[in-house]
Amino acid sequence: MTQTLERVSGYEHWFNTLFEEYFAALSTALDVPSFSRFTPECLGLLRELSMRGGKRIRVALLHEATRLVTDGPVEGLDAAALSIELLQTHGLVHDDLIDDSPVRRGGPSTYYAYRRQFPDHPQAALGLTVLAGDLALALSLQVLLDAKMPAEVRQAMVEVQTRAAADTFMGQIIDLERDFATAPDEEVLHCVADYKAARYSILAPLQLGLLAAGGQPRLFEGELREYARLVGICGQMRDDYLDLFGDADTMGKQTGTDLRDGKHSYTVRALLAAVDDAERRVVEGALGDASCTPEAIAAVREIGEHRGVADYMRADMRRYAQQASAVAAGWRPRWRDEAVSFFEQLPLWSVERAR
């Protein structure tokens, strides 16, 4: 596990340098009208949000996917990595707008940055936020189209990212639809996790890495999708778990956001299945209450711990992580052992993270 973390950290440092260089060159690469003040400001907000980073797991997946095939240099990885993270930036901008989130990774969300800049023009703030996210999406495809690599590989990569983006948009739609249901079943939650996160965060980097290395991901479409789906499920479970049972200081944000927003998350579903009538009233009283106090969230958390919901969710996450690990283990006869080991260990590490 330590070796996995070290490799992830190495990719993170490499990519952050690449991303800085990309944004530094972007203002001259784009055909920006000379009079425009809003466009450079938009690019600055995208850069600021993008460089807050995270662990760049998608970039690690991309690189390790190439290592399934070869340990030699691979053309096109810079462009693929930039495309992946620009698509992620697009998702963050629109996620925060949809969720009305003021903070992202310890800084202001793009939406709230614009709201502060235009307090008397809320529609302008809304419109500029949408356009900033759209620009990030366009850039994620443009960077592939401009990449120096064989035309057939470039075309295949653009198709992967276009499909991933479309799946993610559908994921956002069904995520909103889920919260209009009284009690969505587990398969609905799994479907949301797959479309909204797994397909662009896990599957697309795997496919892009294999394409860059000369592999043929379409030949292994079923098992790559199953691996991505399982990793996506346990990752979403972990996010939902941390939202109630995590440590606010470690995560850098308050707990209970999903409850306040009325989201029918994995945690909410598990809570409602475990409580008695009196406890259900406490949980349902907090669900969708934007003004819900920290004390009320703490009461729900205590109910969840008392009813074994926290333990149940940790066990369920590990179960899905082990299933994903078993899928990756099946790649060993076909692909390089060291890289296969990375994909075996990644799901198990992801469910143990503290934020």
C-alpha positions as CSV (number, residue, x, y, z in Angstrom):
1,M,0.0,0.0,0.0
2,T,2.9,2.4,0.8
3,Q,4.3,1.9,-2.7
4,T,0.9,2.7,-4.2
5,L,0.7,6.0,-2.3
6,E,4.3,6.9,-3.3
7,R,3.5,6.4,-6.9
8,V,0.3,8.5,-6.6
9,S,2.3,11.2,-5.0
10,G,4.9,11.2,-7.7
11,Y,2.2,11.6,-10.4
12,E,0.6,14.4,-8.4
13,H,3.8,16.4,-8.3
14,W,4.6,15.8,-12.0
15,F,1.1,16.8,-13.1
16,N,0.9,19.9,-11.0
17,T,4.0,21.3,-12.8
18,L,2.5,20.4,-16.1
19,F,-0.9,22.0,-15.3
20,E,0.9,25.3,-14.2
21,E,2.7,25.4,-17.5
22,Y,-0.5,24.7,-19.4
23,F,-2.4,27.6,-17.7
24,A,0.6,29.9,-18.1
25,A,0.6,29.4,-21.9
26,L,-3.2,29.4,-22.2
27,S,-3.8,33.1,-22.4
28,T,-1.6,33.4,-25.5
29,A,-2.8,30.2,-27.0
30,L,-6.5,31.3,-27.0
31,D,-7.8,33.9,-29.4
32,V,-9.1,36.2,-26.7
33,P,-10.5,39.6,-27.8
34,S,-8.1,42.4,-26.7
35,F,-10.8,44.4,-24.9
36,S,-12.2,41.5,-22.9
37,R,-11.6,41.7,-19.1
38,F,-14.0,38.9,-18.2
39,T,-12.3,36.2,-20.3
40,P,-8.9,36.5,-18.5
41,E,-10.7,36.6,-15.2
42,C,-12.6,33.4,-16.1
43,L,-9.3,31.7,-17.1
44,G,-7.8,32.8,-13.8
45,L,-10.7,31.3,-11.8
46,L,-10.4,28.0,-13.7
47,R,-6.7,27.9,-13.0
48,E,-7.2,28.7,-9.4
49,L,-9.8,26.0,-8.9
50,S,-7.8,23.5,-11.0
51,M,-4.6,24.0,-9.1
52,R,-6.2,23.3,-5.7
53,G,-5.7,19.8,-6.9
54,G,-6.4,16.8,-4.8
55,K,-4.3,13.7,-5.2
56,R,-4.7,13.5,-9.0
57,I,-5.9,9.9,-8.8
58,R,-7.2,10.1,-12.4
59,V,-3.7,11.0,-13.6
60,A,-2.3,8.1,-11.7
61,L,-4.8,5.8,-13.3
62,L,-3.9,7.1,-16.7
63,H,-0.2,6.4,-16.2
64,E,-0.7,3.0,-14.5
65,A,-2.9,2.0,-17.4
66,T,0.0,2.6,-19.8
67,R,2.2,0.5,-17.5
68,L,-0.2,-2.4,-17.9
69,V,1.2,-2.6,-21.5
70,T,4.7,-1.2,-21.3
71,D,7.3,0.4,-19.0
72,G,8.7,2.5,-21.8
73,P,7.9,6.2,-22.7
74,V,4.4,6.7,-24.1
75,E,3.4,9.5,-26.5
76,G,0.4,11.7,-25.7
77,L,0.3,11.3,-21.9
78,D,0.6,15.0,-21.2
79,A,-2.4,15.8,-23.4
80,A,-4.5,12.9,-22.0
81,A,-3.7,14.0,-18.4
82,L,-4.6,17.6,-19.1
83,S,-7.8,16.5,-20.8
84,I,-8.8,14.4,-17.8
85,E,-8.2,17.1,-15.2
86,L,-9.9,19.8,-17.3
87,L,-13.0,17.7,-17.6
88,Q,-12.8,17.3,-13.8
89,T,-12.6,21.1,-13.4
90,H,-15.7,21.4,-15.6
91,G,-17.5,19.0,-13.3
92,L,-16.4,20.9,-10.1
93,V,-17.6,24.2,-11.5
94,H,-21.0,22.9,-12.4
95,D,-21.3,20.7,-9.3
96,D,-20.8,23.7,-7.0
97,L,-23.4,25.7,-9.0
98,I,-25.9,22.8,-8.8
99,D,-25.3,22.3,-5.1
100,D,-25.0,26.1,-4.3
101,S,-21.6,25.3,-2.6
102,P,-19.6,28.3,-1.4
103,V,-16.4,26.4,-0.8
104,R,-14.3,23.9,-2.8
105,R,-11.1,22.4,-1.5
106,G,-10.5,25.2,1.0
107,G,-11.2,28.1,-1.4
108,P,-14.2,29.8,-2.9
109,S,-16.2,27.9,-5.5
110,T,-16.3,29.5,-9.0
111,Y,-20.0,30.3,-8.5
112,Y,-19.4,32.1,-5.2
113,A,-16.4,34.0,-6.6
114,Y,-18.6,35.4,-9.3
115,R,-21.4,36.1,-6.8
116,R,-19.0,38.2,-4.7
117,Q,-17.7,40.0,-7.8
118,F,-21.3,40.7,-9.1
119,P,-23.5,41.0,-6.0
120,D,-26.0,43.2,-7.8
121,H,-26.1,41.0,-11.0
122,P,-27.0,37.5,-9.9
123,Q,-27.9,36.4,-13.4
124,A,-24.4,37.5,-14.7
125,A,-22.8,35.5,-11.9
126,L,-24.9,32.5,-12.8
127,G,-24.2,32.8,-16.5
128,L,-20.5,33.3,-16.1
129,T,-20.2,30.3,-13.9
130,V,-22.0,28.1,-16.5
131,L,-19.7,29.5,-19.2
132,A,-16.6,28.9,-17.1
133,G,-17.5,25.2,-16.8
134,D,-18.3,25.0,-20.5
135,L,-15.0,26.5,-21.4
136,A,-13.2,23.9,-19.2
137,L,-15.0,21.2,-21.1
138,A,-14.1,22.6,-24.5
139,L,-10.5,22.9,-23.4
140,S,-10.4,19.3,-22.3
141,L,-11.3,18.2,-25.9
142,Q,-9.1,20.9,-27.6
143,V,-6.0,19.7,-25.8
144,L,-6.4,16.3,-27.3
145,L,-7.2,17.6,-30.8
146,D,-3.9,19.6,-30.6
147,A,-1.8,16.7,-29.3
148,K,1.1,15.4,-31.4
149,M,0.2,11.7,-31.8
150,P,-1.1,9.4,-34.5
151,A,-4.5,10.6,-35.9
152,E,-6.3,7.4,-35.1
153,V,-5.1,7.5,-31.5
154,R,-6.1,11.1,-31.1
155,Q,-9.5,10.4,-32.6
156,A,-10.1,7.5,-30.3
157,M,-9.1,9.6,-27.2
158,V,-11.5,12.3,-28.2
159,E,-14.3,9.8,-28.5
160,V,-13.5,8.4,-25.0
161,Q,-13.6,11.9,-23.4
162,T,-16.7,12.9,-25.3
163,R,-18.5,9.8,-24.2
164,A,-17.3,10.2,-20.6
165,A,-18.6,13.8,-20.6
166,A,-22.0,12.8,-21.9
167,D,-22.2,10.0,-19.3
168,T,-21.3,12.4,-16.5
169,F,-24.0,14.9,-17.6
170,M,-26.5,12.1,-17.5
171,G,-25.1,11.2,-14.1
172,Q,-25.8,14.7,-12.9
173,I,-29.4,14.5,-14.2
174,I,-30.2,11.2,-12.5
175,D,-28.4,12.4,-9.3
176,L,-30.9,15.3,-9.1
177,E,-33.8,12.9,-10.1
178,R,-32.8,10.5,-7.3
179,D,-33.5,13.1,-4.7
180,F,-37.1,13.5,-5.9
181,A,-37.7,9.8,-5.1
182,T,-39.1,8.9,-1.6
183,A,-36.6,6.1,-1.1
184,P,-34.4,5.2,-4.0
185,D,-33.2,1.6,-3.9
186,E,-29.6,0.5,-3.9
187,E,-29.4,-0.1,-7.7
188,V,-30.4,3.5,-8.3
189,L,-27.6,4.7,-6.1
190,H,-25.2,2.4,-7.8
191,C,-26.3,3.7,-11.2
192,V,-25.7,7.3,-10.1
193,A,-22.3,6.5,-8.8
194,D,-21.4,4.8,-12.1
195,Y,-22.6,7.5,-14.4
196,K,-21.7,10.5,-12.4
197,A,-18.2,9.5,-11.3
198,A,-16.9,6.1,-12.3
199,R,-17.1,6.5,-16.0
200,Y,-15.1,9.7,-16.3
201,S,-12.9,9.2,-13.2
202,I,-12.0,5.5,-13.5
203,L,-13.0,4.1,-16.9
204,A,-11.9,7.0,-19.1
205,P,-8.4,7.2,-17.7
206,L,-8.0,3.4,-18.1
207,Q,-9.1,3.6,-21.7
208,L,-6.9,6.6,-22.5
209,G,-3.9,5.0,-20.9
210,L,-4.3,1.8,-22.8
211,L,-4.9,3.7,-26.1
212,A,-1.7,5.8,-25.6
213,A,0.3,2.6,-25.0
214,G,-1.0,0.9,-28.1
215,G,-3.5,-1.3,-26.3
216,Q,-7.0,-2.0,-27.4
217,P,-9.4,-1.2,-24.6
218,R,-12.5,-2.1,-26.6
219,L,-11.4,-5.8,-26.5
220,F,-11.8,-5.7,-22.7
221,E,-14.7,-3.3,-22.4
222,G,-16.8,-5.4,-20.1
223,E,-14.2,-6.0,-17.4
224,L,-12.8,-2.4,-17.5
225,R,-16.4,-1.1,-17.0
226,E,-17.0,-3.5,-14.2
227,Y,-13.8,-2.5,-12.4
228,A,-14.6,1.2,-12.8
229,R,-18.2,0.6,-11.6
230,L,-17.1,-1.2,-8.5
231,V,-14.4,1.4,-7.6
232,G,-16.9,4.2,-8.3
233,I,-19.5,2.6,-6.0
234,C,-17.1,2.1,-3.1
235,G,-15.7,5.6,-3.6
236,Q,-19.1,7.2,-3.5
237,M,-20.0,5.2,-0.4
238,R,-16.8,6.5,1.2
239,D,-17.7,10.1,0.3
240,D,-21.3,9.6,1.7
241,Y,-19.9,8.0,4.8
242,L,-17.4,10.8,5.4
243,D,-20.1,13.4,5.0
244,L,-21.7,12.2,8.2
245,F,-19.0,10.2,10.1
246,G,-15.9,11.9,8.9
247,D,-13.7,14.4,10.8
248,A,-14.5,18.0,9.7
249,D,-11.0,19.3,10.4
250,T,-9.3,16.5,8.4
251,M,-11.7,17.0,5.4
252,G,-11.5,20.8,5.5
253,K,-15.3,21.2,5.4
254,Q,-18.3,20.7,7.7
255,T,-20.1,17.4,8.0
256,G,-23.8,16.9,7.3
257,T,-23.9,18.7,4.0
258,D,-25.8,15.8,2.3
259,L,-28.4,15.8,5.0
260,R,-28.9,19.5,4.8
261,D,-29.2,19.3,1.0
262,G,-31.8,16.6,1.2
263,K,-29.7,14.1,-0.7
264,H,-30.7,10.4,-0.6
265,S,-27.2,9.2,-0.2
266,Y,-25.9,5.7,0.7
267,T,-25.6,7.0,4.3
268,V,-29.2,8.3,4.4
269,R,-30.5,5.1,2.9
270,A,-28.6,3.0,5.5
271,L,-29.8,5.2,8.3
272,L,-33.5,5.0,7.4
273,A,-33.2,1.2,7.1
274,A,-31.8,0.9,10.6
275,V,-33.7,3.3,12.9
276,D,-36.8,3.0,14.9
277,D,-39.8,5.4,14.6
278,A,-38.4,8.0,17.0
279,E,-35.0,8.0,15.5
280,R,-36.5,8.2,12.0
281,R,-38.2,11.5,13.0
282,V,-34.8,12.9,14.0
283,V,-33.2,11.8,10.7
284,E,-36.1,13.0,8.5
285,G,-36.2,16.3,10.5
286,A,-32.6,17.0,9.5
287,L,-33.0,15.8,5.9
288,G,-33.4,18.7,3.6
289,D,-33.2,21.3,6.4
290,A,-30.7,23.9,5.1
291,S,-30.6,25.5,8.6
292,C,-30.0,22.3,10.4
293,T,-27.7,22.9,13.4
294,P,-24.4,21.2,14.1
295,E,-26.1,19.7,17.2
296,A,-28.8,18.2,15.1
297,I,-26.2,16.7,12.7
298,A,-24.3,15.3,15.7
299,A,-27.6,13.7,17.0
300,V,-28.0,12.0,13.6
301,R,-24.4,10.8,13.7
302,E,-24.9,9.4,17.2
303,I,-28.0,7.5,16.0
304,G,-26.0,6.1,13.1
305,E,-23.1,5.0,15.3
306,H,-25.5,3.5,17.9
307,R,-27.4,1.6,15.2
308,G,-24.2,0.2,13.6
309,V,-24.7,2.2,10.4
310,A,-21.1,3.4,10.4
311,D,-19.8,-0.2,10.8
312,Y,-22.2,-1.5,8.2
313,M,-21.0,1.1,5.7
314,R,-17.3,0.4,6.3
315,A,-18.0,-3.3,5.8
316,D,-20.0,-2.6,2.6
317,M,-17.2,-0.4,1.2
318,R,-14.6,-3.0,1.8
319,R,-16.8,-5.6,0.1
320,Y,-17.1,-3.6,-3.1
321,A,-13.4,-2.7,-2.9
322,Q,-12.5,-6.4,-2.6
323,Q,-14.7,-7.2,-5.6
324,A,-12.9,-4.5,-7.7
325,S,-9.6,-5.9,-6.6
326,A,-10.6,-9.4,-7.7
327,V,-11.5,-8.0,-11.1
328,A,-8.1,-6.4,-11.5
329,A,-6.3,-9.6,-10.3
330,G,-7.9,-11.3,-13.3
331,W,-5.8,-9.1,-15.6
332,R,-2.5,-10.7,-14.5
333,P,-2.1,-13.3,-17.2
334,R,-2.6,-10.6,-19.9
335,W,-0.8,-7.5,-18.5
336,R,2.3,-6.5,-16.6
337,D,2.3,-7.7,-13.0
338,E,3.5,-4.5,-11.3
339,A,0.8,-2.4,-12.8
340,V,-1.9,-5.0,-12.1
341,S,-0.9,-4.9,-8.5
342,F,-1.5,-1.1,-8.4
343,F,-5.1,-1.6,-9.7
344,E,-5.6,-4.4,-7.1
345,Q,-4.5,-2.2,-4.2
346,L,-6.2,1.1,-5.3
347,P,-9.8,0.2,-4.3
348,L,-8.6,-1.0,-0.9
349,W,-6.7,2.2,-0.3
350,S,-9.6,4.4,-1.5
351,V,-12.0,3.1,1.1
352,E,-9.4,3.8,3.9
353,R,-8.8,7.4,3.1
354,A,-9.8,10.0,5.7
355,R,-10.9,12.7,3.2
